[in-house]
């Protein structure tokens, strides 16, 4: 039996309709052509990529992330999924580890692998240039399994 035959039917969830609208389905190969910025999260802007929400992926998601000049993606962990990045543009620092005590600087042309459960914070090292990276995750849901962790840079909640 083919993998396609065992896949559950697509649910027509209203919040995913707009994401699905930009998907070109070639009957086994799907394409999103030059997507716009769709979502902002934790100081990062994401181009609409591919995930369970629009191409019925079961184990992967992928998009393009932009960290604006001087921005920080505050400390978080990826629960039970791996992340790989390829830096297309810019210079970035990952501070990571139990208390964010370790750091690694990366630049355009670098590949990065982040193991599940490793606390990390992402800092754009430039005040004038964005960081742009292709981000692939071994989780088709993308966002649901990310948990914030303490950071001295994270602003205090208002109120």
DAPE-V423684 format. One record per backbone hydrogen bond with DSSP energy under -0.5 kcal/mol. CO is the residue of the C=O (numbers start at 1). NH is the residue of the N-H. Records with the same first field share a line. If there is no record, write none. Layout:
CO = NH / NH
This chain:
2 = 6
3 = 6 / 7
4 = 7
11 = 13
13 = 16 / 17
14 = 17 / 18
16 = 20
17 = 21
18 = 22
19 = 22
20 = 23
22 = 24 / 33
23 = 25
24 = 26 / 31
29 = 26
31 = 24
32 = 34
36 = 48
39 = 46
41 = 44
43 = 68
44 = 41
45 = 66
46 = 38 / 39
47 = 64
50 = 62
51 = 54 / 55 / 57
52 = 56
61 = 137
62 = 50
63 = 135
64 = 47
65 = 133
66 = 45 / 68
67 = 131
68 = 71
71 = 124
72 = 74
73 = 122
75 = 149
76 = 120
77 = 79 / 147
78 = 80 / 81 / 117
82 = 138
83 = 114
84 = 136
85 = 112
86 = 88 / 134
87 = 109
89 = 132
90 = 108
91 = 125
92 = 106
93 = 95 / 123
94 = 96 / 104
95 = 121
96 = 102
97 = 100
102 = 96
104 = 94
106 = 92
107 = 110
110 = 87
112 = 85
113 = 115
114 = 83
115 = 118
117 = 119
119 = 97
120 = 76
121 = 95
122 = 73
123 = 93
126 = 70
131 = 67
132 = 88 / 89
133 = 65
134 = 86
135 = 63
136 = 84
137 = 61
139 = 142
140 = 52
141 = 143 / 144
143 = 146
145 = 79
147 = 77
